[in-house]
Amino acid sequence: MRTPLSEIRAIILSTAVALVACGPKFEPFANPMMAVAFAPDAEFEILADVDAKPEVVGKMKGKAAVKALGLARKKIDGREQSYLKIECPAEIKCEDGVGYLPPERFSQAPLPEEFPIDIGEGLAQMMVILPAADAEAALKVRDWLLKPSNTQPALETRFVVATYLSIKEQPARMGLLYEVYLFLKAFDSPDRHAFKDPRLAPLLKKYRSLAELKKIFVDQEGRSWEVSPLFQWKVPTQMLPPLEKAMAEYEKNLLSGFPLRSTSWKGLAQEFNKENTPYIREKIFQKSLERANFAVEGNCPGDCLQSQSFQIAMQPLYGVSLQKSGQTVEIQSIAAEAGTEGLIFKLKTADGEIRFEPVETPVYLSIGGPGLRNRVAQIPGKWQDLLARYEGFKRPALEFAMKFGEGGYDAESGLMKYTIPKSMYWPFFELFRKSPHVQKTGQGYTGTVDGFDCYVPGRDMHDQCSWVQPKGYLNLRFLVCYHSDQASSGKECDKDFKEVTCAYTDSAIAEISFQPEQILHDQPELQIKALVSGTEGADPELCTAFFTAVAR
């Protein structure tokens, strides 16, 4: 018996509908858009289609922008994923001239106007979707920053930030930030007294327009500034505040963590001498002079006695000087070598060298190098003795982390970071109970924390917040509440208590972190992040807020 034609058509139609339903949903961009990579050497695989295991039709570099057509959305492994549909470069043979970038290789987010210090993955492996009208300007900024030419583009802050975020290594990334800052400062208020600082020599070599500016104001003083085409370039002064903010944060982290870059004075001297970011060596030396006693010899301003009386004056573009008793000596550069009590600083001047050798380890350097090993060695080896040594929470918590935690100095964040392992649950619980904010009830295994009500902004309200310690679990116990116009209190609460586990005996407990300089403080500022995992009911955000209240 033959199937009627109408049934055949219905089967074909339903099959087509099913195929369409299984395929990606395409959402074209309303306006012309381009995909731009701010790391021109990054390599991107172009996919033939949107699938769990798509075919790779070719690879392209991020040097040029490509036309972005829209987003193809499809559920893969139960989760909707968005792929970027692009017009393939001419050298890559794509079906119908189009291909796709996977979700992790492009960004739709607006470009930031600030320079973050901790950038995570950044934009080193990403293409950014921009309006077509912005793509050319973005590429000009990127290319000029990475390889400056005579022609300066308009430096939009967001494109400078994007280029900054595309540089993987922090030293190179921060080097670019400082260079851009000094470049802008030079153009913002040029005069014939600037540019004499020898630290600017690499910038004058790299940035041709900066060298031209120097010629106008220094080498050819009679030449008019207005006749130069550089006069027509508008200095983006709005970029200076975010640059200064980022530099201040970076310097704070760097200066705090510098002594921890090596466990020996020799290694620390090597770290000092390879630091090429402008004025950072001088600031490390300046920090080392604080609360320290040096034997000084050489062509000093005034006399070489009483090292505490020396002052360092720094003025970007103009230079660095050593001052004492109203007299000044210009410092051309600073190098370091290992001494018995720390770093010996050698200051190069026009008339020779001034040498600063520590009589005893400077307080600043004592938190690193061999000094850190000595500090850790002096912490009691038994946690009971450590906790008995102090009243309160902060100081014993810092030493507890350094002695029994796993970790150390984290160069990216500039913090000391220690993970408290699961084997230290019971000692950590006893440390927790030492906080003056922890109130204990009953036999000391339940209680409250002053000022903490189990609430995190943006979440449900809670009531009757307390901590409990049942059988090796440090839990928060509370009632979940909701807004209610009918209740006199303005809220109604569940009848049954909810418990959230913040630490227990079979999971890493917490990460204790702090600025390295806090090692010197009796009441150090600490951050405690909950790490509990692998148990039902875990809430790291709430538990971190709980530990923060304990450590405040």
C-alpha positions as CSV (number, residue, x, y, z in Angstrom):
1,M,0.0,0.0,0.0
2,R,1.4,3.4,-1.0
3,T,1.8,6.3,1.4
4,P,-0.4,9.3,0.4
5,L,1.5,12.3,-0.9
6,S,0.1,14.5,1.8
7,E,1.6,12.2,4.5
8,I,5.0,12.3,2.8
9,R,5.0,16.1,2.7
10,A,4.1,16.2,6.4
11,I,7.0,13.8,7.3
12,I,9.4,16.0,5.3
13,L,8.2,19.2,6.9
14,S,8.4,17.8,10.4
15,T,11.9,16.4,9.8
16,A,13.0,19.8,8.5
17,V,11.5,21.5,11.5
18,A,13.3,19.1,13.8
19,L,16.6,19.7,12.1
20,V,16.1,23.5,12.4
21,A,15.3,23.1,16.1
22,C,18.5,21.1,16.6
23,G,20.6,23.6,14.7
24,P,22.0,26.8,16.1
25,K,19.9,29.9,16.5
26,F,21.5,32.8,14.7
27,E,21.2,36.4,16.0
28,P,22.7,38.9,13.6
29,F,24.2,42.1,14.9
30,A,21.9,45.1,14.3
31,N,24.8,47.3,13.3
32,P,28.1,46.6,11.5
33,M,30.6,45.0,14.0
34,M,34.2,43.9,13.8
35,A,36.2,41.5,15.9
36,V,39.6,42.9,17.0
37,A,42.5,41.2,18.8
38,F,44.6,43.5,20.9
39,A,47.4,40.8,21.0
40,P,48.3,40.7,17.3
41,D,50.4,37.5,17.6
42,A,47.5,35.5,19.2
43,E,46.3,32.6,17.0
44,F,42.7,31.8,16.6
45,E,41.1,28.6,15.2
46,I,38.2,29.1,12.9
47,L,35.5,26.5,13.2
48,A,33.4,25.2,10.3
49,D,30.2,24.9,12.4
50,V,28.7,25.1,15.8
51,D,29.0,21.6,17.4
52,A,30.4,19.7,20.4
53,K,33.3,18.6,18.1
54,P,33.5,21.0,15.3
55,E,35.9,20.9,12.3
56,V,38.7,23.4,12.3
57,V,39.0,25.0,8.9
58,G,42.0,27.2,9.5
59,K,43.9,29.4,11.9
60,M,44.4,33.1,11.7
61,K,46.6,35.6,13.6
62,G,45.1,38.6,15.4
63,K,46.9,41.2,13.3
64,A,43.8,42.3,11.3
65,A,40.2,42.8,12.3
66,V,37.5,40.5,10.9
67,K,33.9,41.2,10.2
68,A,31.6,39.9,13.0
69,L,28.2,38.9,11.7
70,G,26.3,37.8,14.8
71,L,26.0,35.1,17.5
72,A,25.1,31.5,16.9
73,R,23.5,30.0,20.0
74,K,23.1,26.3,20.6
75,K,22.7,23.9,23.5
76,I,25.7,21.6,23.8
77,D,25.9,19.1,26.6
78,G,22.8,20.6,28.2
79,R,24.2,24.2,28.3
80,E,23.5,27.0,25.8
81,Q,26.7,28.2,24.2
82,S,27.3,31.3,22.0
83,Y,29.7,31.2,19.1
84,L,30.8,34.3,17.1
85,K,30.0,34.0,13.4
86,I,32.6,35.8,11.4
87,E,33.6,36.5,7.8
88,C,36.7,34.4,7.2
89,P,39.9,36.1,6.0
90,A,40.5,35.6,2.3
91,E,43.4,33.2,2.9
92,I,41.2,30.7,4.8
93,K,38.7,28.7,2.7
94,C,35.4,28.6,4.6
95,E,32.1,27.3,3.3
96,D,30.1,30.3,2.1
97,G,33.0,32.5,3.4
98,V,32.0,32.3,7.0
99,G,33.2,30.5,10.1
100,Y,32.9,30.6,13.9
101,L,34.9,31.4,17.0
102,P,34.3,29.4,20.1
103,P,32.8,31.1,23.3
104,E,36.1,31.3,25.1
105,R,37.9,33.2,22.3
106,F,35.8,36.4,22.1
107,S,34.3,39.1,24.4
108,Q,31.2,41.3,24.0
109,A,31.8,43.1,27.3
110,P,32.4,46.9,27.1
111,L,36.1,47.8,27.3
112,P,37.1,49.1,30.7
113,E,38.4,52.7,31.4
114,E,40.6,51.6,34.3
115,F,43.9,49.6,34.5
116,P,43.4,46.6,36.8
117,I,46.5,45.1,38.4
118,D,45.3,41.5,38.7
119,I,43.9,40.8,35.2
120,G,43.5,37.1,35.3
121,E,43.5,35.8,31.7
122,G,43.0,39.3,30.4
123,L,42.6,39.7,26.6
124,A,45.7,37.9,25.5
125,Q,43.7,35.1,23.8
126,M,40.5,37.0,23.0
127,M,38.9,39.0,20.2
128,V,36.8,41.9,21.2
129,I,33.6,42.8,19.4
130,L,33.6,46.5,18.5
131,P,31.5,48.7,16.3
132,A,33.0,48.8,12.8
133,A,33.6,52.6,13.1
134,D,35.9,51.9,16.2
135,A,37.9,49.0,14.8
136,E,40.4,51.1,12.8
137,A,41.1,53.5,15.7
138,A,41.6,50.5,18.0
139,L,44.1,48.9,15.7
140,K,46.0,52.2,15.3
141,V,46.3,52.5,19.1
142,R,47.3,48.9,19.5
143,D,50.0,49.0,16.8
144,W,51.4,52.3,18.0
145,L,51.7,51.2,21.6
146,L,53.4,47.9,20.6
147,K,55.7,49.5,18.0
148,P,55.6,53.3,18.1
149,S,56.0,55.2,14.9
150,N,56.3,58.9,14.1
151,T,52.5,59.3,13.6
152,Q,50.7,59.3,16.9
153,P,47.0,58.2,16.9
154,A,44.3,59.6,19.2
155,L,44.9,57.6,22.4
156,E,41.5,56.5,23.6
157,T,41.7,55.2,27.2
158,R,39.7,52.1,26.5
159,F,41.9,51.0,23.6
160,V,45.1,51.6,25.7
161,V,43.5,49.6,28.5
162,A,42.6,46.7,26.1
163,T,46.2,46.6,24.8
164,Y,47.5,46.6,28.4
165,L,45.1,43.7,29.2
166,S,46.5,41.7,26.2
167,I,50.0,41.5,27.6
168,K,50.5,38.3,29.5
169,E,53.6,39.0,31.6
170,Q,53.1,41.6,34.4
171,P,56.6,43.3,34.1
172,A,56.0,44.0,30.4
173,R,52.4,45.0,31.1
174,M,53.4,47.5,33.9
175,G,56.4,48.7,31.8
176,L,53.9,49.8,29.1
177,L,51.7,51.5,31.8
178,Y,54.7,53.6,33.1
179,E,55.9,54.4,29.6
180,V,52.5,55.7,28.6
181,Y,52.3,57.8,31.7
182,L,55.7,59.4,31.3
183,F,55.0,59.9,27.6
184,L,51.7,61.8,28.4
185,K,53.3,63.8,31.1
186,A,56.1,64.9,28.7
187,F,53.6,66.2,26.2
188,D,51.2,67.6,28.8
189,S,53.6,70.3,30.0
190,P,56.9,70.2,28.0
191,D,59.8,72.5,28.9
192,R,63.5,72.7,28.3
193,H,64.3,71.4,31.8
194,A,62.7,68.0,31.3
195,F,64.3,65.0,29.6
196,K,67.6,65.4,31.4
197,D,66.9,62.2,33.5
198,P,69.0,59.3,32.1
199,R,66.2,56.9,33.0
200,L,64.3,58.3,30.0
201,A,66.9,57.2,27.5
202,P,65.0,53.9,26.6
203,L,61.8,55.9,26.1
204,L,63.5,58.5,23.8
205,K,64.8,55.6,21.8
206,K,61.5,53.8,21.6
207,Y,59.1,56.7,21.1
208,R,60.3,58.8,18.1
209,S,57.9,61.6,18.8
210,L,59.2,61.9,22.3
211,A,62.7,62.2,20.9
212,E,61.4,64.9,18.6
213,L,59.9,66.7,21.5
214,K,63.3,66.7,23.3
215,K,65.0,68.2,20.2
216,I,62.5,71.1,20.2
217,F,62.9,71.9,23.9
218,V,66.5,70.9,24.7
219,D,68.7,70.4,21.6
220,Q,67.2,73.2,19.5
221,E,66.0,75.7,22.1
222,G,65.3,78.4,19.5
223,R,62.9,76.3,17.5
224,S,59.3,77.1,17.9
225,W,57.1,74.3,19.4
226,E,54.1,75.5,17.4
227,V,55.7,74.7,14.0
228,S,56.0,71.0,14.8
229,P,53.1,68.7,13.7
230,L,53.3,67.3,17.3
231,F,51.7,70.5,18.5
232,Q,48.5,69.4,16.8
233,W,48.3,66.2,18.8
234,K,45.8,66.4,21.6
235,V,47.1,65.0,24.9
236,P,44.4,62.7,26.5
237,T,44.8,64.1,30.0
238,Q,41.7,62.2,31.1
239,M,43.9,59.1,31.0
240,L,46.4,60.4,33.6
241,P,44.2,59.7,36.8
242,P,43.5,56.0,36.0
243,L,47.2,55.6,35.1
244,E,48.2,57.2,38.4
245,K,45.7,55.0,40.3
246,A,47.0,51.8,38.8
247,M,50.7,52.8,39.3
248,A,50.0,53.6,43.0
249,E,48.4,50.2,43.5
250,Y,51.2,48.4,41.6
251,E,53.9,50.2,43.5
252,K,52.2,49.3,46.8
253,N,52.1,45.6,45.9
254,L,55.6,45.6,44.4
255,L,57.3,47.5,47.3
256,S,55.5,45.3,49.9
257,G,56.5,42.1,48.2
258,F,60.0,42.9,46.9
259,P,61.9,41.6,49.9
260,L,60.1,38.2,49.3
261,R,61.4,37.7,45.8
262,S,64.3,35.7,47.1
263,T,65.5,33.8,50.2
264,S,69.1,35.1,49.9
265,W,70.6,38.6,49.7
266,K,72.4,37.6,46.5
267,G,69.1,36.6,44.9
268,L,67.5,39.8,46.1
269,A,70.3,41.9,44.6
270,Q,69.8,40.2,41.3
271,E,66.0,40.9,41.5
272,F,66.8,44.5,42.2
273,N,69.2,44.9,39.3
274,K,66.8,43.4,36.7
275,E,64.0,45.8,37.8
276,N,63.7,48.2,34.8
277,T,60.4,49.9,35.5
278,P,61.3,53.6,35.8
279,Y,61.9,54.9,39.3
280,I,61.1,51.5,41.0
281,R,64.7,50.9,42.0
282,E,64.9,54.3,43.6
283,K,61.7,53.7,45.6
284,I,63.0,50.3,46.9
285,F,66.1,52.1,48.0
286,Q,64.0,54.9,49.6
287,K,61.9,52.3,51.4
288,S,65.1,50.5,52.7
289,L,66.4,53.8,54.3
290,E,63.4,53.9,56.6
291,R,64.1,52.8,60.2
292,A,67.6,51.6,59.1
293,N,71.2,52.4,59.8
294,F,73.7,52.4,56.9
295,A,77.4,53.0,56.7
296,V,77.8,55.6,53.9
297,E,80.9,56.5,51.9
298,G,81.6,58.5,48.7
299,N,80.8,61.9,47.3
300,C,77.9,62.6,49.7
301,P,75.9,65.8,49.8
302,G,77.2,67.4,53.0
303,D,78.9,64.7,55.0
304,C,78.3,60.9,54.9
305,L,77.4,60.6,58.6
306,Q,73.9,59.7,60.0
307,S,72.3,57.8,57.1
308,Q,68.9,58.5,58.6
309,S,69.3,62.2,57.6
310,F,69.5,61.4,53.8
311,Q,66.4,62.1,51.7
312,I,65.5,60.9,48.2
313,A,63.7,63.4,45.9
314,M,62.1,62.1,42.8
315,Q,60.5,64.1,40.0
316,P,59.5,62.1,36.9
317,L,61.2,63.4,33.7
318,Y,63.5,65.7,35.7
319,G,65.5,63.2,37.7
320,V,66.3,61.8,41.2
321,S,68.5,63.3,43.8
322,L,70.1,62.5,47.2
323,Q,69.6,65.4,49.6
324,K,71.1,66.3,53.0
325,S,71.5,69.5,55.0
326,G,70.3,71.6,52.0
327,Q,72.8,70.1,49.6
328,T,71.9,67.9,46.6
329,V,73.6,65.3,44.4
330,E,71.9,64.0,41.2
331,I,71.6,60.2,41.1
332,Q,72.1,58.7,37.6
333,S,71.3,55.1,38.5
334,I,71.3,52.7,41.4
335,A,72.6,49.1,41.6
336,A,72.7,46.6,44.4
337,E,75.0,43.8,45.6
338,A,74.6,41.3,48.5
339,G,76.0,42.2,51.9
340,T,76.0,40.4,55.2
341,E,73.1,42.3,56.6
342,G,71.1,43.0,53.5
343,L,71.6,44.8,50.2
344,I,74.5,47.2,49.6
345,F,73.2,50.1,47.4
346,K,75.6,51.8,45.0
347,L,74.4,55.2,43.7
348,K,76.1,56.4,40.5
349,T,76.6,60.2,40.3
350,A,78.4,62.5,37.9
351,D,81.4,62.5,40.3
352,G,81.6,58.8,41.1
353,E,79.7,56.5,43.5
354,I,78.0,56.7,46.9
355,R,77.8,53.4,48.7
356,F,75.2,52.5,51.3
357,E,76.0,49.3,53.3
358,P,73.6,48.3,56.1
359,V,75.0,48.0,59.6
360,E,72.1,45.8,60.5
361,T,69.3,44.4,58.4
362,P,66.9,47.2,57.5
363,V,63.4,46.7,58.9
364,Y,61.9,46.8,55.4
365,L,64.2,44.0,54.1
366,S,63.8,41.9,57.2
367,I,60.4,40.5,56.1
368,G,62.2,38.7,53.1
369,G,65.5,37.2,52.1
370,P,67.1,35.3,55.0
371,G,65.0,37.4,57.4
372,L,61.8,35.5,56.5
373,R,63.3,32.1,57.2
374,N,64.5,33.4,60.6
375,R,61.0,34.7,61.4
376,V,59.3,31.5,60.6
377,A,62.0,29.5,62.5
378,Q,61.1,31.6,65.6
379,I,57.4,30.6,65.5
380,P,56.7,27.7,68.0
381,G,56.6,24.3,66.3
382,K,53.5,23.2,68.3
383,W,50.3,25.0,67.6
384,Q,49.3,24.9,71.2
385,D,52.4,26.9,72.2
386,L,51.7,29.4,69.4
387,L,48.1,30.0,70.5
388,A,49.2,30.3,74.2
389,R,51.8,32.9,73.2
390,Y,49.2,35.6,72.3
391,E,45.9,37.1,73.3
392,G,43.4,37.7,70.6
393,F,43.3,36.5,67.0
394,K,45.1,38.5,64.4
395,R,48.8,38.0,65.3
396,P,48.4,34.3,66.1
397,A,46.4,33.8,62.9
398,L,49.2,35.3,60.8
399,E,51.9,33.2,62.5
400,F,49.6,30.1,62.3
401,A,49.3,30.6,58.5
402,M,53.1,31.1,58.0
403,K,54.0,28.0,60.2
404,F,51.3,25.5,59.4
405,G,49.8,26.8,56.1
406,E,50.8,25.9,52.6
407,G,51.9,28.7,50.3
408,G,53.9,31.9,50.5
409,Y,54.4,35.0,48.5
410,D,52.2,35.4,45.4
411,A,53.9,37.8,43.0
412,E,50.8,38.4,40.8
413,S,48.7,39.8,43.7
414,G,51.5,41.0,45.9
415,L,50.1,39.1,48.9
416,M,51.3,36.4,51.2
417,K,48.8,33.6,50.7
418,Y,48.5,30.4,52.8
419,T,46.0,27.6,52.5
420,I,45.1,25.9,55.9
421,P,45.0,22.2,55.1
422,K,42.3,19.8,56.4
423,S,44.8,18.2,58.9
424,M,44.7,21.5,60.8
425,Y,41.0,21.6,61.3
426,W,41.0,21.3,65.1
427,P,43.9,23.8,65.7
428,F,42.1,26.2,63.3
429,F,38.9,25.8,65.4
430,E,40.8,26.7,68.5
431,L,42.3,29.7,66.8
432,F,38.8,30.7,65.6
433,R,37.6,30.7,69.2
434,K,40.4,33.1,70.3
435,S,38.8,36.0,68.3
436,P,37.5,38.6,70.6
437,H,34.4,38.8,68.3
438,V,33.5,35.1,68.8
439,Q,31.1,34.6,71.7
440,K,30.8,31.1,73.1
441,T,27.9,29.5,74.8
442,G,27.3,26.2,76.5
443,Q,30.5,24.2,76.6
444,G,32.1,26.5,74.0
445,Y,31.0,24.6,70.9
446,T,28.2,27.0,69.9
447,G,27.9,30.8,69.9
448,T,27.7,33.9,67.9
449,V,30.0,36.4,66.2
450,D,29.6,40.1,67.1
451,G,28.1,42.1,64.3
452,F,27.5,39.2,62.0
453,D,24.0,38.1,61.3
454,C,24.5,35.6,58.5
455,Y,23.6,38.2,55.9
456,V,25.3,38.8,52.6
457,P,24.1,41.9,50.6
458,G,21.7,40.9,47.8
459,R,20.7,37.7,49.4
460,D,17.7,36.6,51.6
461,M,17.4,37.9,55.1
462,H,18.4,35.6,58.0
463,D,17.4,35.5,61.7
464,Q,18.8,33.8,64.8
465,C,22.3,33.5,63.3
466,S,24.8,31.4,65.3
467,W,27.8,29.1,64.8
468,V,27.8,25.4,65.8
469,Q,30.4,22.8,65.9
470,P,28.8,19.3,65.5
471,K,31.3,16.4,65.1
472,G,34.1,18.1,63.2
473,Y,32.1,20.6,61.3
474,L,32.1,24.4,61.8
475,N,28.6,25.4,60.6
476,L,26.5,28.5,60.5
477,R,22.9,27.9,61.7
478,F,20.1,30.4,60.9
479,L,16.5,30.9,59.7
480,V,15.9,32.1,56.2
481,C,13.5,35.0,56.2
482,Y,11.5,37.0,53.6
483,H,10.0,40.4,53.3
484,S,6.4,40.5,54.5
485,D,4.0,43.5,54.7
486,Q,1.7,41.5,57.0
487,A,4.3,40.7,59.7
488,S,4.9,43.4,62.3
489,S,8.7,42.9,62.0
490,G,8.5,43.3,58.2
491,K,9.6,39.7,57.6
492,E,8.5,36.1,57.9
493,C,10.9,33.3,58.6
494,D,11.0,29.6,57.8
495,K,10.2,27.3,60.8
496,D,13.2,25.0,60.3
497,F,16.8,26.1,60.7
498,K,19.3,25.9,57.8
499,E,22.9,25.0,58.3
500,V,25.8,25.9,56.1
501,T,29.2,24.2,56.5
502,C,32.2,26.6,56.6
503,A,34.9,24.2,57.6
504,Y,35.3,20.5,58.3
505,T,37.8,17.8,58.8
506,D,37.9,16.5,55.2
507,S,38.5,19.7,53.1
508,A,41.0,22.5,52.9
509,I,39.7,25.0,55.3
510,A,40.6,28.6,54.4
511,E,43.1,30.8,52.6
512,I,44.7,33.4,54.9
513,S,46.3,36.3,53.0
514,F,47.9,39.6,53.9
515,Q,50.2,42.3,52.7
516,P,53.9,41.2,53.4
517,E,54.5,44.4,55.5
518,Q,51.8,43.1,57.9
519,I,54.4,40.6,59.2
520,L,55.8,43.6,61.1
521,H,52.5,44.5,62.9
522,D,51.2,43.3,66.2
523,Q,47.6,43.6,64.9
524,P,48.0,42.7,61.2
525,E,45.2,43.2,58.7
526,L,44.1,39.8,57.4
527,Q,41.8,38.4,54.7
528,I,40.3,35.0,55.2
529,K,38.6,33.2,52.3
530,A,36.6,30.1,52.9
531,L,37.7,27.1,50.8
532,V,35.2,24.4,52.0
533,S,34.1,22.1,49.2
534,G,32.8,18.6,48.6
535,T,29.9,18.8,51.0
536,E,26.2,19.5,50.5
537,G,25.2,22.9,51.7
538,A,28.5,24.7,51.2
539,D,28.3,28.5,50.7
540,P,31.8,30.0,50.2
541,E,30.5,33.6,49.9
542,L,28.6,33.4,53.2
543,C,31.4,31.6,54.9
544,T,34.0,34.1,53.7
545,A,31.8,36.9,55.2
546,F,31.7,34.9,58.4
547,F,35.5,34.6,58.6
548,T,35.9,38.3,57.7
549,A,33.8,39.2,60.7
550,V,35.9,36.9,62.9
551,A,39.2,38.5,61.7
552,R,38.2,42.2,61.6
